[in-house]
């Protein structure tokens, strides 16, 4: 039986990645399986709800731009080839164009349907995350006051110019670790207010580490990659599960997650990765019935 003294804390951005990563369905199932050990605040759940539609729209719009039928046209005025070669190219490519147009139209309809379902919170990702968010914790008056003081003193996490948010979440996390006797916490975040990164390794801010130890006696493990963080949690907690991604699946997920920051939050996949069976999680159910 797995230990119960551990806690998973995942920030808003990491949850939103489920709306823009193709191969993360197995990771989402693993997260649901560990939901009892996941600490979520009402604020994080609300932030995900506010931003999920925009993130999904940007991802889908950018991802399906690859299916531009004009890319399959032969530029006769530029191709310096023989007539027979040009004719062979046309014979090969011309029949493909109607199929590509049909695929594009199907994907367009599927995208509109998907965005509508996300808007209504009826999509598969939202329904799955709702299982995790079901026990989201609301702040107390004392936690709110401590968060305000934290912001005034400039203590991490959070930035002075931003609304009160990260400070409040941290105060809630400290309280949760103390009240539930959590001796290990996995912090999975894209926010460098929490850590310093060197050579792929993350080091928790000394102030935050000290507070965890002094207030709750809690050891911290820090990650900026959801797959790596959850895998480390499962390993160190001794969790027995059949939902753990394989090494190949983990590599694919990690590659996608690592690429997100390079594309302003919209994952850019190669043409080879796009196939009728390889849709992102938000499309995985409905499109398979359509195409």
N, C-alpha and C positions, 0 to 999 in steps of 0.2 A: 504493500500500500504506500502511495506517495506521501511525502511530508506535507504538512499543512501550514508551516510557518512562513511560507513565501507569498509574495504579492507581486502582481504584474501591473505596472502603471504605463499606459500607452497614451501619447499625446494626440491631439486632434488630427494633425497632419498624417500621422501613421494610419489612423482609421480611414481618412479620406483616400489613401492610396488604394484601398480596395475598389474604388470606383475608377481607377485608371491603370490597373495592372492586370494583364491578361491571364497569367497562370497562377493566381493566388487563391483559387477556390479551396484547395486542400488546406492551405494555411488558415483560411477563414473558418473551416470546419474544426480545425485544431483549436483555434481561439475560442469558439463556442464551447468546445469540450472542457476548456479550462476556465469557463466564465466565473466559477465560484471564487477563483483566485485573482480575478481582474478587478482593479479599483477604478471606477469611473465616477466622475462628478456630473451633476446636472449641467454644469457649464460646458463641459466637453461634449456631452450628448447634443446640446443645443447648437454648438458650433458646427458639429458634423451635419446636423439637419439644415443649417443655414447655407452651408457651402457645397454640399454633395452634388446638387444639380449643376452648378456652374463648373465644378471639376469634371463631372462626367461629360458635359457638353463640349468642353475644351478638348478632352481626350478623344471623344468620338469624332469630332470635327477634324482634328489633326490626323487621326489614325486612318480615316477612310479617304483622305485626300490622295493617298497612294493609288487609288483605283481611278485614275484619270484616263479615260478611254483615248484621249488625244495622244498619249504616250505610245500608243500602238500603231499610229499612222506612220507610213513610210514617207520621209521627206525626199521626194524624187529629185527636187532641184538641188539637193545637197549630196545625195548618194552618188558617188562616181563609180557606178558599177555597170556591168553589161546589161543589156535588155533582158536576157534570159534570167540573170540573177534577180533583177528587180521584179520580174514577173513571178518568180518562185517565192519571193518575199511576200508579195501581195496574196498569192495563193495560200500561204501559210497564215498570214495575219488577218486577212479580211473576214474569214469565218469566225474569228474570235471576238470581233467587235460587238456583234449582237449579244453574245453571251456575257461579255463584260458589262454592257448596258443593262442587261437583265439583273445581273448581280448588284450593280450600283443602285438600281431602283429598289431592289429587295432590301438592301442595306439601308437605304434612305428611309424606307417605311419602318424597318426594324428600329432604327435610331430614334425616329419620332415617337414610336410606341414606347421605347425604353425610357426616353426622357419624360414622357407623360407619366409612366409608372413611378419613376423616381420622384417626380413632382408630387405624386399622390402618396409617396412612401409605400408603394405596393411592389417594388422591385425586390429581387432575391437578396441583394446585398443588404438593403435596409432591413428587411425582415430578419436576416441573420444577425445583423448588428443589434437589432432590438432585443435579441436574446441576451446579449452581453450588457446592454444598457438598462435592462429591466430593473436592476438594483442600483441605479445611479444615485449618488449621495448628494443631498443638498447641504449647503454650508450653514453653519450655526452663526449666531450673532457674534460670538467670541472669535470664531475663525475669520469672520469678515473684518472685525476690528484689527486683529493681528495682521491681516493681509494689508490693510491700509497703512499701518505702522511700518510694515516691511517695505512698502513702496516708497513711503516718505523718506526712509533711511537709505534707499537705494540698494537694498540687499537683493541678491538673485533669488529666484529667476525673475524675468520680466524686464521690460524697458520703461524708462520714465515717460516716454512719449505715448506709450500704449495704454489702453484702458486697463483697469484693474482686472486681472485674469490669472496670469501665471502665478502671481503671488498668492492668490486665494487658493488655487489648486494645490500649491505646495503646502500651505497650512493645513488643508484638508488631508493631504497625504500623510503628513507628520502625525496628525490626530488619529488617522486610521491605523497606522503602524503601531502606535502606542496602545490604543484601545483594544486592538485585536491581537496584540502580542506577535506581530509580524517581525521576525528577525532577519529576513532577507527580502529585499525589494529589487525588482528588475525595472529600470527606468528606460523606456524605449521612446526616444524623442529625436526630432530633427532640429530642435532648438539648442543652439550652442550656448545659451545662457546656463544650461545645465552642466556643460562639460567643456574640456579642451581636448582636441583630437590631435594625435601625433602618430604618424606611421600606421594609420588604420586602427589605432587603439584609442579608446575614450577614457578620460580621467575626470571623474565627477568633481565639480567645483568644491574646493575645500570647505567653504562655509556650509554648503548643503550636506556634505558628508558628516561634518561635525554635528550639525543639528540632528541628523538621523541617529547618530550614535548617542548623543547626550539625551535626547528626548525619548527615543524609543529603543535604543540599543540595537539598531538595525544596520545591517551591512547592505551596501548597494552595489549593483552591477549595471553598467551603463552601455546602451547600444543606440545607434542611429539607424539600424536596419531591422525591420520587424521580423523577418525570417530568422536572422541570427539571434535576435533577442529571445524569441519564443523557443527556439531550439535549445538555447543555453538554459532557459528556465526548465524545460522538460528534462534535460539531462541532469542538472544539479538537484532538482526536486525529486528525481527518481520516478517520474511519471511513466506509467505503462499505457501506451496508446498505439492504435493502428492507423492513426490519422497523420502521423509525422511524414512530411514530404521526403521522398527519396533524395539521395545526394544530387541526382540530375535535376530533379524538380526544384530543390533548394537553390542550385546554381542558377537556374533559369529565373526564379523569383528574385534572387539577389541582383542579378544583372539588370532586370527591369527596374527594381527599386533604386539601384545606383544611377541609372540613367535619367531618372525623373528630374533631378536638380539641374541637369544640363539642358532641359527642354521646357523650362518655365512651368513645370507642373503638368505638362502634357507629354505622355510617353510617346516616343517616336520609334516605332518598330521598323524593321526592314521588310521589304516586300515579301521575302521568302517566308517570314513568320506568319503572314496573314493567309489563313486558309479557311475554308468553310466550316471546319470543325474547331478553329482556334480563336473563338471570340472571347472578349473580356468577360468577367463574371456577370456584368450587368446585362449581357446579351445571351448568356449561355443557355438559358432555358427556352426563351421564346423564339430565338432565331433558329434553333435546331429543329423546331417544328415547322419553320417557314421555308427555309431554303432546301 
